[in-house]
């Protein structure tokens, strides 16, 4: 059986599922499910795939999709707090919806808003909507997110969570080959315990980490 080192917890992972395009592994420790490193998409593939997303910030369907995060931020913070839209993509709809309410939020994306100076600041809250499943190096990314999150801050993530009742073979979420790391509830709790967070709330596909 093939094995690989988990990019989140650095423990041993075993082969979980394979297709003609890629292999997936499941970690014995954090229970993360991830794409084999030799199959990870390159930068050009990722950019071309992300540009296919029709992310119109004025599309009411898109706004409704991200509204759970927006509502949480509006409930937890005021317009005097500073936020970061991490992985904002080609259509930063969360930023637009919060900005329309008078909130101050920066946009960072390694492909479309690559301003590394933003990662030297601290933020009261950070949003990652449909982002963390794209992390090739989740340990590095979560350490960074914790580092730039101010004390008592919150990190809001939205991603489809895998569980054993899902037929991975038929799971649509893996069909996007830029989705390379999938989280189970055990994985998310591992992140909370080991990456400097004090609490976690999981509401379906909405995850809130608190410092």
N, C-alpha and C positions, 0 to 999 in steps of 0.2 A: 504493500500500500504506500502511495506517495505521502510525503509529509512536507510541511513548510512552516517557517517561523511566522507567528502572528505579528502583523505590523502594529497592533495596538498594545499587546501585553508582553510580546517577545517570548511567548511560550510555544510549545509544540502544537501544531494543528495537523489534522489528518484529512485526507481526501474526502470530500462530501458529495460532490456532484460534478459531472463533466459533460460538455457538449463538444461538437466538432470545432468550436471556436475558443473554448476556454475550459479551465479547471477551476473548481471552487473548493475551498477548504473550510473546515470548522475548527475553532480553537477549543481545546480541552479545558482551558482555564477561564477565559472571559466569555466564551460561547459566541464570539463574533464569527460571521461567515464572510469569506473574502475571496476575491479573484486571485488566482496564482500570479505571482509577480511577473512571470515571463509573458503574460497575456495583457498586462496593463496597457491601456491606450496611450498613445503618445500625444504630445501637445497639439499637433495639427489635427489629429482625429477629434480630440476634445473640442477644439475651437469650432470646427466645422459642424459638429453635432450640436453644440450649444446655439450656434447661429440658426439652426433649424427651428428652435423653440420660438413660437409665435407669442412672445411675451409683451403684449400691448398693455401698458400701465393703465389705460383707460377702459380696458375690457372688464365689464362687470363680473364675468365668470372668473377671471383671474383675480380680481379683487376679493370676491367671495372665498376663493381658495385660500388666500393668505389672511383673511379676516380674523381667524382664531389667534394668530400671533399679534396682529395689530391691536385687537381688543385687550389682550393681556398687557401689552405695553401701555396702552391708554389707561388701564386700570392701576398699574403699578408705578407709573412714572408721570412726571409733569413736563411741560414744554421747556423748563429750565434744565432738565437733564440732557446729557449728550449720549447719543446712541451710535452704533456702527452696524451697517448692513453688510455682513461678511459673506462674500460670494454673491454679490448683488446681481451679477449676470447682465444680460442685454436689456432687461426691462425691470428696473428696480421698483416694483410696484409697492412694496412695503414702505420704502423711503418716500414715495409720492404720497401715499395715504397718510403717513405720519406728518410729512411736511405740510400737507393741506390742513392739518390740525395745529400747525404752528410749532411742531417739534423739530429739534435739530438733530439730524442724523447723517453721518458720513457714509459713503459707499466705497467698499474695497472689493476688488475681484482680481485674481492673478492674471486673467486674460483680458478683461474689458475695462477695468478701473484699477490698473496696477500702480498704486501710489503707496510704496512701502513705508513712506514717512508716517502714514496713518497708523501703522502697526507699532509705532513708538509711543503712542498716546494711551491714555486710560479712558474707558467708557463706562457709563453707568449701566448700560444694557447693550447686549449684542444680539442680533437676530441672524439665524442661519436657516433659511427656508429652502428645503430641497438641495442641501449643500453637503451635509456630512457623509452621505452615501457616495460622494465623489472623492473622498479623501484617500489618496494613495498611501499617505503616512499619517494615519489618524492619531498616533501618539504625539507626533510633532505638532499637529494642528490643535489638538486639545490643550497641550501645554501652552501654546501661543494664546489661545482664546482665554485661558484662565489668567495668563500673565497680563493681558491688556484689559481685563475686566476689573473694574474698581471694587474695593471692598464693599460687601453687601450687594454687589451687582448680580444681575441675572442674565443667563444665556438661554435664549429661546431657539429651539431647533424643531424643524418639521421634517420628518422622514417616515417612510413606511417601515414598520417594525416587523421583523420576521418572528414566527413562532412555529412550533412543531406541528400545528394543525394546518399550516399552509403547505400545499403541494409545490415544493420548490421547482419541480420540473415545469409546472404550468404557471408559475408565478410571473405575472407580467412585469414586475418591477425589475427583474434581472435582465429583461430583454434589451434595455438600454445599456449598452456595453461601457458607458461611462459611469454606471453604478457599480462600484467595485468593492464596497464594504457595506455589509448589512448587519444591523444591530438587533439583538434580542433584548428582552427586558433585563436579563442578567448582565449583558454587555454594558448597557447604560448605567446600571448600578455599579458595575466595576469602574466605569469612568468617574462616577461621582466620588467613589471611595479613594481612587488613586490619582486623580488629577486636580486635587485642591478644591473641590466643591464640598459644601456642607449639607446640601439637600437636593433631592430630585423629585419632580412630579411628572408622571407620565399620564397624559390624557389622549388616548388613542394614538394618533401620529404626531402629537405635540409633546415635546419634552422640554421641561424647564429645569435647568441647573441653577442653583443659588450658591453664592459664596458666603 
